[in-house]
Amino acid sequence: MEDLVNAMTVADPGRRPVIEEIIGRFSQIRKSLGEFKLRSLITAKKDSTIVTAFRYTQQAVRTVQYMILQNPAIPEP
């Protein structure tokens, strides 16, 4: 994902990828990620251990609920 973002933010607009290429590359990245990775928690490095543990617990419960209900991690249009 970092490579795609870097390509999209090149200072010279002529060297940036066109939208079709961006969509294709993003689709490949998304398809390569597993169900748990797509549902993983994003935390700040400055969060304390207690806060992080609490958030991971909430995320785990929410993930299990979504998986039981068979809700996709990323809804398809």
N, C-alpha and C positions, 0 to 999 in steps of 0.2 A: 504494500500500500504506500509505503514511504517513497518508493521510486516513482509511482504514478503521481503523487502529490508534487514531488520535485519537478517532474516533467511539466506539470500544469502551471507551475509558478516560475518558470524560467523568465528572466528579465526581458528577453527579446521575444515578443509575441509571435514572430515568424517561426521560431523554433519550437513553439508549443504544439502538442498533438491536437488534431482536429477532434471534434466531439464524438465522431463515430469510433475513432481509435480509443478514446477515453472510455466509452461505454463498453467496448469489447474487452479492454484490459480489466475494467472493474468487474465485469461479469465473470471473467476467468478467475480473478482473485476470490470473489464471493463463492464460486463453485468449489474452490479448493479448500474452503474452510469447513470444518465439521460442525455438527449441531451444537456441541458444548462450547466451541470457540465463538460461534456467532452469538451465544447467549452469555458469554463471560462478562464479569463485572469489570468496569473501568474505575480505578481508584486514583486518588492523588497521592503522590509520594509523601506529601507532608502529613497525611492522615495518621493518627495514632494507631497502635496495634489494636486497641479495644474498638475503635470506630471501624477499622477495616474488618475485624472479625464479625462485628454486628452486621455490617453491610453484606459480607459474604453469606452469612446465615440467611438474611432476607432474600438475597439473590438465589440461593440454593432452593429455598421453599418456592419462590416464584417460578423458577425453572422447572421444578418437578410438576407444579400445577399446570404449566403450559404444555409440558410434554404429555401428561395424562390426558389433557383436553385435545391433544394433537394440533396445537396452534403452531404454525411454522415460525421459525426464528425471524425470517424476513418474509412478509406477506408478498405473494405474487399478484401482479395487477390483473 
